[in-house]
């Protein structure tokens, strides 16, 4: 499912993200990081597929590393 722009999302936390790679004819590759509803969180353009994959996964990692952490004491008590 390709990412779609303009989709609204409330304050609900998102559970899943995905990296989408799209071939752009002879010019290169577009990468996008989207949530389940299709909202784009990051995107870019690279000349080669490996570099687009790397940049998309790098953006996903950065996005996840900046997410607020759950209360660790509550998470450990659920185990």
C-alpha positions in Angstrom: 0.0 0.0 0.0 1.6 3.3 -1.0 1.7 6.2 1.4 -1.0 8.9 0.9 -0.5 12.5 1.8 -3.1 14.5 3.6 -4.5 11.8 5.8 -5.3 13.1 9.3 -4.4 11.3 12.5 -5.4 12.2 16.0 -3.4 12.0 19.1 -3.6 8.2 19.2 -0.2 6.4 19.3 0.8 4.6 16.2 1.8 1.0 16.4 3.3 0.2 13.0 5.5 2.0 10.5 6.8 0.9 7.1 9.4 2.0 4.6 8.1 2.2 1.0 10.5 2.2 -1.9 9.2 3.4 -5.3 11.0 3.4 -8.6 10.9 6.8 -10.3 11.5 5.9 -14.0 15.1 6.4 -14.9 15.8 9.1 -12.2 16.2 6.9 -9.1 14.2 5.8 -6.1 11.8 7.6 -3.7 11.6 6.3 -0.1 8.8 7.1 2.4 8.3 6.2 6.1 4.5 5.8 6.7 2.2 4.7 9.5 -0.7 2.3 9.2 -3.1 5.0 8.0 -0.8 6.2 5.3 0.5 9.4 6.9 4.0 10.2 5.7 6.5 10.9 8.5 9.6 11.2 6.3 10.5 10.9 2.6 13.4 11.4 0.3 15.0 10.6 -3.0 18.1 8.6 -3.9 19.8 7.5 -7.1 20.2 3.9 -6.2 17.9 1.4 -4.5 20.4 0.3 -1.8 20.9 4.0 -0.8 17.2 4.6 -0.8 16.6 1.5 1.4 19.4 2.6 3.7 18.1 6.2 4.0 14.5 5.0 4.6 15.5 2.6 7.3 17.8 5.2 8.8 14.8 7.6 9.0 12.6 4.9 10.5 15.3 4.2 13.2 15.6 7.9 14.0 11.8 8.2 14.2 11.6 5.3 16.6 14.5 6.5 18.7 12.8 9.8 19.3 9.5 8.3 20.4 8.5 8.8 24.0 9.2 5.8 26.1 6.5 4.1 28.1 6.7 4.0 31.8 9.3 1.3 32.4 8.1 0.4 35.8 4.5 -0.3 34.5 5.9 -2.3 31.6 8.1 -4.5 33.8 5.2 -5.2 36.2 3.1 -6.5 33.3 5.6 -9.3 32.6 
